[in-house]
Amino acid sequence: MSINTQFPLAVHALALIALNTDGGQPSTSQLIAKSAGTNPVVVRRILSRLRQAGLVEGGPGRPGNTLKKPAAEISLGDIYRAMREGESLFALHPHPLPQCPVGRHIHRALEQPLFRAQEALEKELDKVSLQQVAGDIAGRAGYPDLGAKPAEENVRREKKRGGRKMKKATIVYFSPTGGSEGYVRAIAEKLADEVECIDLTRPEARRRSYTFGPQDLVIFGAPVYAGRLPIVEGGIFDCLQGEETPAVYTVSYGNRDFDDALLEEMDIAEARGFCGIAAAAFIAPHTFSGKVAGGRPDAKDREAVGTLAAGIGRILQSGKKGRLTVSGNRPYKEAKRIAYAPQSGENCVKCGFCAGVCPAGAIDAANPERSDPAKCISCMACVKQCPRSARVVTDPGLAAIREKLETVLAVERKEAQLFFAE
């Protein structure tokens, strides 16, 4: 079932629960399904997600479901994000022709406008509370007045929490498969009206120089490989120079540990003139297995992003720099290059698309059959982005590691860790 159907059904269920708290029948999945005209199995799946998001409580052994927080404190945005689980409002067609200039660039061209549309939708939904929806229903059905407040009150409350946005923030990221980029972009969108993007994933971007002053805010993002930052020629962030520039450091990792990577990122940046005011380690799907941290970021991760952005806003408004401390050790753990170099499979048409997305320059566009193991960082960008699914890793060592990861790392859920200057 798509998010377009799940979201209204979730609102239906929660509105019924909200209106059914005083002396009505227990709000069971059967009752909700009857009201919604659907199968109780569908309703139970929706209620399971709402419980995971902390919006309802109930289930086996309880006489129905109840709201876990007041209806006035649950927005339609909260419900939407609980049901979305990483699914975008717009799904891009997966296999455009890379030899065609439109096919090769259409995804990049659409990413920003569709991302802004998604953000605008969520902001509008955040203005409306479940109490308002239930109050509207109560008025139409002749129920007792629930005292619903106008949407403007939600807006005022949001302003008190977050304050005004700053004019511009800059995100700089190395993100072969998009996990780190997604986090820094989400943080910046909450902080600033304008977001400037410097994508250091491509080698040619890292050959340029970028300078920032004390009036700028720069948000760093990178993945964690074996507890350290990825090893690429010239370094990831060596092309940046700050001048007492406020900075936020972030890394994303696949549910094992970020070890010394966040500290390493901070040290590199601060040696180049940046001053950390906040930092975070987030979870993203593991490079080697989509089953490890699959579906992340989810509602709890997005909540952590909001908490981080709010903290950054308060620090910037106060004007106090403080001292930032993050987890990690010096000397760092030994950096390891994990060389599982992908090669072409039987579907390969030698279009060279893989060379265009390789962040390490390990693939020759004229002869893309193999990756250079001396340069390959095993980020799997070529494997995950090949439009014909024609990139593969045949090394049995990767299959063994993947099996171990799925056995060990899929058991415990890691949460985002946030750090603020004090």
Secondary structure, DSSP 8 states (H G I E B T S, - for coil): --HHHHHHHHHHHHHHHHHT-SSS----HHHHHHHHTS-HHHHHHHHHHHHHTTSEEE-TTSSSEEESS-GGG-BHHHHHHHHHTT--SS---S---TTSHHHHHHHHHHHHHHHHHHHHHHHHHHTSBHHHHHHHHHHHHT--------HHHHHHHHHHHH---EEEEEEEE--TTSHHHHHHHHHHHHHEEEEEEEETTSHHHHTS-EE--TT--EEEEEE-BTTB----TT-SSTTEE-SSEEEEEEEEE-SS--TTHHHHHHHHHHHTTEEEEEEEEEE---SS-TTTTTT-S-HHHHHHHHHHHHHHHHHHHHT-------S--SS-----------EE-TT-----HHHHH-TT--EETTEEEEE-TTT-----HHHHH-TT--EE---HHHHHHHHHHHHHTTTS----EEEE--
